[in-house]
Amino acid sequence: MTTAQTNTSAPSVGLWRWVAAALALTQLAAPLIVNAVAGDFLKSGATNQALITPAGYAFSLWGLITVLSAATALAILRYGLGSWWETSVLIDASVAFIGFSVWLLVAAQDWLWASVAVFAVMVSALIHIMRLLVRRRHDLTCPTWVALLATVTFGLYLGWSSIAVFANVAAALINSGVSASAAGWQFVVLAAAALCALALTTMLRGTPGYAAGVVWALVAIAIGASARGSSFLSTTAVVATVLVVIAAAAAMRRRRIR
């Protein structure tokens, strides 16, 4: 029996498949519970005051992400990934799923620096998942559609979250007393988000799920900044979007050539 076969048949893998599936399903209920208790906190307070806050429609992406997460976790529960690192992916996915519910709770209480920390942990876990799914995809022995579903789901999750963490930093700074109308420091935050997105786009070889999540977030920031009267930040977000699309296309082209 090979090492990969030994690891994918180990009892711990089966247990983590169940844990990840259960936690993915809790993501579907968490927003309903938090909204019932705390109301729609995303429409009020510091979370909605920054010039670089994404336009309100953008947060609907969470619905798609949570549904895809549940579908992916159930598919992995049924078929597995068939790689020696599957348990690592399942543990990281569980961290991200728990983090989503925890983030809703702490953000609803205006514990915004805590929400930044939670998002940072989620993004770290999702980066590790995507590195494995993209750069070690040759290890996968599951059905092709399962691998594709997992890559798209976690890529979209990471793409949105990797920008949202910076939006949470902006909200936390405003909650700490920094001016919500000052464009200078928000440009720095947005530029940092764009540089992070470009680095991850290259590292993940332009995988479409990740690029789609980032583009969705940056376009929403451009629209949100424009609605708040900041054409400078809106233009910055548009430029960042174009750069990410170019980087993704270039990375995909290099991958096809190889």
N, C-alpha and C positions, 0 to 999 in steps of 0.2 A: 504494500500500500504506500502511495506517495505521501510526501509531507502535506501537500495541498488537500488530498483526500482525507488525511487524518484530521486536519484542522477543521474542514468544513463539515465533518460528521461528528465532531466533538459535542458533548451535551451542552457546553456553554454557548455554542453558536445557536443551537435551537432555542435556548432560554432567551438569549438576546434578541432573537427574531420576534419572540412573543412580546418582550418588553418594548421594543421599538414600535411594534404595531399598536400596542395599547396606548403608548404615549402619543403616537401620531393621531389616534382617534380623539384623544383629549383636546388636541388643538382645535378641533371642530367646535367643541362646546365652550372653550375658554372665553372667546370674545363675547358670546351671548351672556355668560355669567357675569363677566366684568362690566359689560354695558348695563346690565340690569341693576348692579350694585352701585356703580360709580358714574353711570351715564356715559355719553360719548366724549371722553376727555380729550380726544384728538382735535376737537373743534373749539377748545377753550384753553386758557392758560398759556404757559411758556411754550408748550409743545406746538402751538399754532401761531406764535408771534414772530419767529425769525423770518427774515426776508427770503431765506433759502428753504423754507418749509415747502415740501411738495404740495401741489394742488390737491384739493380734497379727494378727487376721484381716484388718485393714485393708490390710496390705501386699500382700495377694493382688491388689489393684487393679493393681499393676504388671504382672501377667500380662495383664490385659485391655488396659492401655495399650500394651504392647509389641506385642500381636497387632493392635490397631487401627492402630498406627503403621505396621506392615508392610503391612497391607491398604491404608491410605491412600497410602503411598508408591508401592505397585505400581499403584494406580488412577491416580495422577498421572503415573507413568511411561507408562501406556497412553494416557491422555486429556489430560493437562496440565490446568492451571487456566485458561489462555486469558486471562491478564491481563498487563499490562505489568510488574507487580511480582512475577511468579511466581518469578523467579530469587532475589529477596530472601527469599521464603518458604522456598525450597528450601535456601538457605544457612543460614538460622536453624534450620530443621528439622534439618539436618545437625549443627549445633552442639549442639542439644538431644540428639540421638541419641548423639553422641560423649560428651557430658556424662554421660549415664546410665551408660555403661560405666566412665567415669573415676571417677564418684562411688562406684560399687560397689568399685572398687579401693582408693581412698583411705580410705573408711569402714571397709573390712575391716582396714586397717592402723592404725585409730584415729587417723588424721590428720584430726581432726574439724573444725578450722578450715578446712582445705583443702576438706573436703566442703561446708562452708557456702559457700565461694567458688565451687565448681563449681555448686552449686545456684543461686546468685545469677545466674551467667551463663546457665544453662538457663532460669530464669524470665524473665530479660530478653529472651532470644530468643523464647520462647513468647508473651510479651506482644506483641511486635512482630508475630508471625504472626497472633495473634488480632485485633489492631487492624485489620489489613488484611482479614482474612476477614469480620469483622463490620461494620466501618464503611465498607469499600469493596467490599462484595459485589456492587454493581452493575457492577463492572468484570469480573466473572467471566463467561466464555463457555463453560465446561466443562458437562458434563451436571449437572443439578441434584443428583443423588445423590452425585456426586463432591464438590461444594461442601459438601453436608450432612455427608458422611463426614469431610471435612477439618476442618470447624468443630467437630463433636462430638469428634473425636479430639484435636485440639490444645487444645480447651477443657477436656476431662477431664484431659489431661496438665498443663495450667497450673493447674487448680483444685487438684489433689492436690499439685503441686510448690510452689505458692505458700504452702501451709500447711506442707508438709514442710520447707521451708527454715527456718522458725522452730523446728520441732522439732529440727532439726540445730543451731541456735544454742544451744538448751537443752542438748543433749548435749555440745556443745563447751565450754560454761561449766562443766558438771559435771566434764568431763574436765580442766578447768583448776583445779579445786579448789572450786568453788562448791557449796554444800549441795544435794544432790538432794532433800531432804525439805522444804526451805523453799518455802512456797507463794507468798510475796510477789513475788519476782522472776519466778517462772513465770507469775503472773497478768499481769505487765507484758508478757512475751513473748507470751502468749496474746491479750491485748488488742491488741497490735500486729498480730498475725496476723489478728485479726478486722477491724480497721480497714482493713488492706490488702485483705482479701477484699471488704469493702463497697465500697471505691473501685473495684476492678477489676470487680465486678459491675455497678456503674453505668456505668463506661466501656465495658464490653462489652455493654451494653444487655440484661442479664439472660439472655444466651445460655445455654440449658439445660445444655450440656456443661460449661461452667465451673462453674455453680452446683452441678451434681451432684458434681463433684470436690471442691469445697469442703465441701459438706454431708457427704459420705462421710468426709472427714478430721476434721471437727469432731465428728461423732457418735462416731467412733472415739476421739477424744481424751476426750470426755465419759465413755465407757465405761472407757477406760484409767485416767483420773483417779479414777473411782469405785472401780475394782478396787484402786487403790493407797491408798484411804482418804481421798481429798481431795474431799469433797462440794462444797466451795467452788469448786474449779477445774472440777469436773464440771458444776456449775450454770452457771458462766461459759461453758463451751463450748456448753451447750444454748441459753443466751440468744443467743450469737453465731450459732448455727445458725438460730434463728428470725429474727433480724435479716437474715441473708443471704437467706433464703427470701422475706421480705417485700420486700427491696430488689430481688430478681430479678423478683418478680411485678409490682412497680411499674414497673420498667424495661421489662418486656415489654408492659405495658399502654400505656405512653407510646409505645412503638414501634408498636403496633397502631393507636393513634389517629393518629399521623403518617402 
